[in-house]
Amino acid sequence: MDIEHFWNLIDQARGKAVDSSDADIANQATVLLAAQEPQQILDAQQILWDLMAASYQAPLWAAAYLINGGCSDDGFDYFRGWLITQGRTAFEQVIADTDRLADLPAVHAAAVEGIDLEGEQTLSIAWDAYARATGTELPSDAFTINYPNLDPAWDFDFDDHSRIAARLPRIAALYPE
């Protein structure tokens, strides 16, 4: 499995999801991935964590904090899991410019409905697929993850709405104080 195949799998899962929730997309991705060879599932696990590392960015954490009304370490993982379920185009646009989150209909809906954007199940699609495919647990050494250092310019209290608004104006406009 390569990155193209992984994103195609996410797109297929999005197409099969009944309600387009991140949980349904993750479940569909698990089913599709379980049909692959075990090595392909292991490769998908590494790709997933490479995407998690690529999205480990302070601006994205600030946006997640604003959107979800707070964001712990785990919460940030779940938010990035949700972002992966939005597909490659959305993921890459947001990684390049976090304020592009304001372009996503799900973010608008979350702002109106006051719901959190989390995709915890996305983080376990390879674990679950491997168990379905092989009847065993994914090997503990199946992936590595090296998070980059966060940008120190973003080392401030994310409760400071004015600082967030200055850096992420479109997101902040959806989530006024």
Contacts in CASP RR format, 6 or more apart in sequence:
PFRMAT RR
TARGET T0000
AUTHOR 0000-0000-0000
METHOD contacts of the structure
MODEL  1
MDIEHFWNLIDQARGKAVDSSDADIANQATVLLAAQEPQQILDAQQILWD
LMAASYQAPLWAAAYLINGGCSDDGFDYFRGWLITQGRTAFEQVIADTDR
LADLPAVHAAAVEGIDLEGEQTLSIAWDAYARATGTELPSDAFTINYPNL
DPAWDFDFDDHSRIAARLPRIAALYPE
1 36 0 8 1.000
1 40 0 8 1.000
1 41 0 8 1.000
1 43 0 8 1.000
1 44 0 8 1.000
1 47 0 8 1.000
2 43 0 8 1.000
2 47 0 8 1.000
3 47 0 8 1.000
5 40 0 8 1.000
6 44 0 8 1.000
6 47 0 8 1.000
6 48 0 8 1.000
7 87 0 8 1.000
7 88 0 8 1.000
9 29 0 8 1.000
9 32 0 8 1.000
9 33 0 8 1.000
9 44 0 8 1.000
10 25 0 8 1.000
10 29 0 8 1.000
10 84 0 8 1.000
10 85 0 8 1.000
10 87 0 8 1.000
10 88 0 8 1.000
11 87 0 8 1.000
11 88 0 8 1.000
12 28 0 8 1.000
12 32 0 8 1.000
13 25 0 8 1.000
13 26 0 8 1.000
13 28 0 8 1.000
13 29 0 8 1.000
13 31 0 8 1.000
13 32 0 8 1.000
13 85 0 8 1.000
14 20 0 8 1.000
14 25 0 8 1.000
14 28 0 8 1.000
14 85 0 8 1.000
14 87 0 8 1.000
15 28 0 8 1.000
16 28 0 8 1.000
16 31 0 8 1.000
16 32 0 8 1.000
17 24 0 8 1.000
17 25 0 8 1.000
17 27 0 8 1.000
17 28 0 8 1.000
18 24 0 8 1.000
22 81 0 8 1.000
22 82 0 8 1.000
22 85 0 8 1.000
22 117 0 8 1.000
22 118 0 8 1.000
22 119 0 8 1.000
22 121 0 8 1.000
22 122 0 8 1.000
23 119 0 8 1.000
23 121 0 8 1.000
25 85 0 8 1.000
25 122 0 8 1.000
26 85 0 8 1.000
26 119 0 8 1.000
26 121 0 8 1.000
26 122 0 8 1.000
26 124 0 8 1.000
26 125 0 8 1.000
27 121 0 8 1.000
29 85 0 8 1.000
29 122 0 8 1.000
29 125 0 8 1.000
29 129 0 8 1.000
30 124 0 8 1.000
30 125 0 8 1.000
30 128 0 8 1.000
30 129 0 8 1.000
30 132 0 8 1.000
31 129 0 8 1.000
31 132 0 8 1.000
33 40 0 8 1.000
33 41 0 8 1.000
33 44 0 8 1.000
33 125 0 8 1.000
33 126 0 8 1.000
33 129 0 8 1.000
34 41 0 8 1.000
34 128 0 8 1.000
34 129 0 8 1.000
34 130 0 8 1.000
34 132 0 8 1.000
34 133 0 8 1.000
35 133 0 8 1.000
36 44 0 8 1.000
36 129 0 8 1.000
36 133 0 8 1.000
38 130 0 8 1.000
38 133 0 8 1.000
38 134 0 8 1.000
41 126 0 8 1.000
41 129 0 8 1.000
41 130 0 8 1.000
41 133 0 8 1.000
41 138 0 8 1.000
42 126 0 8 1.000
42 130 0 8 1.000
42 138 0 8 1.000
42 139 0 8 1.000
42 142 0 8 1.000
42 143 0 8 1.000
44 125 0 8 1.000
44 126 0 8 1.000
44 129 0 8 1.000
45 126 0 8 1.000
45 127 0 8 1.000
45 130 0 8 1.000
45 138 0 8 1.000
45 142 0 8 1.000
45 143 0 8 1.000
46 142 0 8 1.000
46 143 0 8 1.000
46 144 0 8 1.000
48 84 0 8 1.000
48 122 0 8 1.000
48 123 0 8 1.000
48 125 0 8 1.000
48 126 0 8 1.000
48 143 0 8 1.000
49 143 0 8 1.000
49 144 0 8 1.000
49 145 0 8 1.000
50 145 0 8 1.000
51 80 0 8 1.000
51 84 0 8 1.000
51 91 0 8 1.000
52 77 0 8 1.000
52 80 0 8 1.000
52 81 0 8 1.000
52 84 0 8 1.000
52 123 0 8 1.000
52 145 0 8 1.000
53 145 0 8 1.000
53 146 0 8 1.000
53 147 0 8 1.000
53 148 0 8 1.000
54 95 0 8 1.000
55 80 0 8 1.000
55 83 0 8 1.000
55 84 0 8 1.000
55 91 0 8 1.000
55 94 0 8 1.000
55 95 0 8 1.000
56 80 0 8 1.000
56 147 0 8 1.000
56 148 0 8 1.000
56 150 0 8 1.000
57 95 0 8 1.000
57 98 0 8 1.000
57 148 0 8 1.000
57 150 0 8 1.000
57 151 0 8 1.000
58 150 0 8 1.000
58 151 0 8 1.000
58 153 0 8 1.000
58 154 0 8 1.000
58 155 0 8 1.000
59 98 0 8 1.000
59 151 0 8 1.000
59 154 0 8 1.000
59 167 0 8 1.000
59 168 0 8 1.000
60 76 0 8 1.000
60 79 0 8 1.000
60 80 0 8 1.000
60 83 0 8 1.000
60 94 0 8 1.000
60 95 0 8 1.000
60 98 0 8 1.000
61 71 0 8 1.000
61 76 0 8 1.000
61 150 0 8 1.000
61 154 0 8 1.000
61 158 0 8 1.000
62 98 0 8 1.000
62 154 0 8 1.000
62 158 0 8 1.000
62 164 0 8 1.000
62 167 0 8 1.000
62 168 0 8 1.000
63 98 0 8 1.000
63 99 0 8 1.000
63 101 0 8 1.000
63 164 0 8 1.000
63 168 0 8 1.000
63 171 0 8 1.000
64 70 0 8 1.000
64 71 0 8 1.000
64 75 0 8 1.000
64 76 0 8 1.000
64 79 0 8 1.000
64 80 0 8 1.000
64 117 0 8 1.000
65 71 0 8 1.000
65 158 0 8 1.000
65 164 0 8 1.000
66 158 0 8 1.000
66 161 0 8 1.000
66 164 0 8 1.000
66 168 0 8 1.000
66 171 0 8 1.000
66 172 0 8 1.000
66 175 0 8 1.000
67 79 0 8 1.000
67 101 0 8 1.000
67 107 0 8 1.000
67 110 0 8 1.000
67 111 0 8 1.000
67 116 0 8 1.000
67 117 0 8 1.000
67 171 0 8 1.000
67 175 0 8 1.000
68 75 0 8 1.000
68 79 0 8 1.000
68 116 0 8 1.000
68 117 0 8 1.000
68 118 0 8 1.000
69 116 0 8 1.000
70 158 0 8 1.000
71 79 0 8 1.000
71 158 0 8 1.000
75 118 0 8 1.000
77 120 0 8 1.000
77 123 0 8 1.000
78 118 0 8 1.000
78 119 0 8 1.000
78 120 0 8 1.000
78 123 0 8 1.000
79 117 0 8 1.000
79 118 0 8 1.000
79 119 0 8 1.000
81 118 0 8 1.000
81 119 0 8 1.000
81 120 0 8 1.000
81 122 0 8 1.000
81 123 0 8 1.000
82 117 0 8 1.000
82 118 0 8 1.000
82 119 0 8 1.000
82 122 0 8 1.000
83 90 0 8 1.000
83 91 0 8 1.000
83 94 0 8 1.000
84 91 0 8 1.000
84 122 0 8 1.000
85 119 0 8 1.000
85 122 0 8 1.000
86 94 0 8 1.000
86 104 0 8 1.000
86 106 0 8 1.000
90 104 0 8 1.000
93 100 0 8 1.000
93 103 0 8 1.000
94 100 0 8 1.000
94 101 0 8 1.000
94 104 0 8 1.000
98 168 0 8 1.000
98 171 0 8 1.000
99 168 0 8 1.000
99 169 0 8 1.000
99 170 0 8 1.000
99 171 0 8 1.000
101 107 0 8 1.000
101 170 0 8 1.000
101 171 0 8 1.000
102 108 0 8 1.000
102 170 0 8 1.000
102 171 0 8 1.000
102 173 0 8 1.000
102 174 0 8 1.000
106 117 0 8 1.000
107 117 0 8 1.000
107 171 0 8 1.000
107 174 0 8 1.000
108 174 0 8 1.000
109 115 0 8 1.000
110 116 0 8 1.000
110 117 0 8 1.000
111 174 0 8 1.000
111 175 0 8 1.000
126 138 0 8 1.000
126 142 0 8 1.000
127 137 0 8 1.000
127 138 0 8 1.000
130 136 0 8 1.000
130 137 0 8 1.000
130 138 0 8 1.000
130 142 0 8 1.000
131 137 0 8 1.000
131 138 0 8 1.000
154 167 0 8 1.000
156 163 0 8 1.000
157 163 0 8 1.000
158 164 0 8 1.000
161 172 0 8 1.000
161 176 0 8 1.000
161 177 0 8 1.000
164 171 0 8 1.000
164 172 0 8 1.000
165 172 0 8 1.000
165 173 0 8 1.000
END
